[in-house]
Amino acid sequence: MTAEGNARKSAIPAHRQPKLVLYVFLGGVIGAAARAGLSLALPTAPGGVPWAILIANLVGAFLLGVLLTAIGVHAVETRARRELRLFAGTGVLGGFTTYSSLAEGTAELLRGDVWLGAAYALGTLVLGLVVAVIGVRAVEWLATRRGWGGRGSGAGTGAEHAEGGSQ
């Protein structure tokens, strides 16, 4: 295939490429099954805190920070990296995490105890951001120590350049 043919193929949006849609679908099935298994292992008592959903969302946020930073360490997104991102990030972790169940669990808690429901919702969002940042920083730290990446001396996120120097 010519360079022009490769460029044309890469210009096709992911949602119009059956292979990529299949990767997202299969990953989503795996992630949703894992979340269902976690929910079976940690059932929520009536009026209780849905710990399985909290754990799924926090673990998913951490792993998404790790995955996307590890892939982003490289300056160029290759076909394999794109496929991994769509399968593992959008698919598996997208299926594993759940904001609809978070909303449902929050609504149930709010009916019984407004403060508990609000703390659960806000705590999930804040802790999700915190663990995602921890995942990002862990990969950046490893990348710096091991010399990974193709975007300079840092982890390759570009953040060190935007802030005016390396950290």
N, C-alpha and C positions, 0 to 999 in steps of 0.2 A: 504494500500500500504506500502511496506517496505521502510526502509530508502534508500536502494539502488534504488528502484523504484522512489522515490521522487527525488533523485539526478540525475537519468537518465532523468526524465521529465524536471527538471530545466536546464539541459544541452542543451535542444533543443533550438536553436536560436529563438528569438522572431518572426522573419519573417517567420518561419515555423509553427507557432502556430496560427491557424485560428481565435481563440478568440481574441488574441492580435492584429492581423492584423485588425480585425473588430473594436476594440476599437480605433485604430489609424484612420481608415477610418471614423468612425462616428464622432470622435473629429474633424477631418479635415473638414468634411462637415459643422459642427457647426462653426468652426473658419472662414472658407471661407465665409460662409453666413453672419457672423457678419462683416467681412471686407467689403463685398459687400454692406451691409446696411450702413456702415460708409461712403463708397464712394458715395452712393446715397444721404446721408444726407449732405455731404460736397463735391459737385462736383468740379472738377478742370476746371477752365476757360481755354480756349485755350492760351497756352504759360504761364499759371500761375503755381504757386507752388502746387503740389499735397499734400495738407495738410492732407487729409484722410490717405494716405499711410504713411506719416511721423508719424501721431498720432498712427496708427496701429502698426508700427514697434517699436515705443518708449514704448507704453503701453505693447506690447507683450514682449519686452526685460525686462521691469520691472517685469512683472508677472512671466516670466520664471525664473528670479533670485529668486523671492519669492518662487515659487513652488519647484524648485530643491533644494534650501537651506532648506526649511521646511521639505521636504522628507529626505534630507541628514542629518538632525539633528540626526536621529536614526542610530545606528551603523549597523543595519542589514536591508537590503532591503527585505521586506516581499512581498508575492504575491500581496497583496492589494496595497502596495506602488508602485510596478512595474506597475500594471495595471493603477493606477492613473497617474503615470509619462508618460506612453505611451498615455493614452487617453487625458489628459489635456495638457501635455507638447508637445509631438510630434504631437498629433492630433490637439487639439483646437488651441493652440498657434502657432503651425507650419502652420496651415491653415490661421490663423489670420494675422500673419506677412508675408511679401512678399518682397523678394529681386528681383524677376523678375519685379514687378511693380516699385520698387525703381530704377532699371536700366532703365526701359522704361521712367519713369518720368525724370530721370537725363538726358537721351539722348535728350528728348524733350526740357528741359531747356537749355542744352548745345547748341542746334541749335539756340536758341534765344539770350541767354546771357551766355557766357562761365563762367563768374565769379559766377553767380547765380547757374548755374548747378553744378559747382565744390563745392560751399559752401553747397548746398543741399545734395550732396552725402557725402561729408566729415562730415558735421554737423550731418547727420543721423547716420553715423557709430560711431562718437565720442559720441554723446548724447546717442545712444543705449548702448554703453559700460558703460557710466556714470549711466544711470538709472538702468541697470542690477546690477551694484555694489551697488547702493542705495537699491535695492530690497534685495540683499544678506545681506547687513549690517543691514537692518531693521529686518530681521528674526533672524539674529545672536544676535542682541540687545534684541529682545523679548525673544529668547531662553535662554539667559543668565539671564535675569530678572526673568523668570518664572521657571527656572530649567529644561527646556525641554532637551531631548536628552540623548543619552547613550554613549557619547564619552568624558567623562570628564566634567569639570566644564564649559567649553565654549559652543558654539552653536553646537559643534560636527563636524565642518568642517575639523578639523585637522590643520588648518592654524596656530593656536596659538602654537601648538607643533612644527611645522616645523620652526617657527620663533624663537624658543628658549624660549618660556614662554607665559603666558597668557597676553592678552592685556587689 
